[in-house]
Amino acid sequence: MPQLNPAPWFAILIFSWLVFLTILVPKVLAYSFPNEAAPQSTQAPKTEPWTWPWH
């Protein structure tokens, strides 16, 4: 049964992982977000009750 011969499939597996690790991963890690997150203040915002006129 020739499909059980691991020689060509192992080489294809290793080559595909080398391509993945050398080309795709640096491209994904180099992606920059267009709007960086601003640091949030640690103080809680002051809340006030609503002054809606109830009819």
Phi, psi and omega in degrees: 000108187289337182289348178271357178286114186281351187300305182289325183287326178292320178295320177295319178298312180296317180296318180294322177291324176296319176297315180300314185284332183266336184249307189284318184297313177297327178293321179290320181288337180277355180294130178248141179282140184293329178234109181288151181286134177273143179294137181272149176284152181274350180277140178285141179293145180283124180255144178234150179290153178284142179247057179276137176282117179268130181255000000 
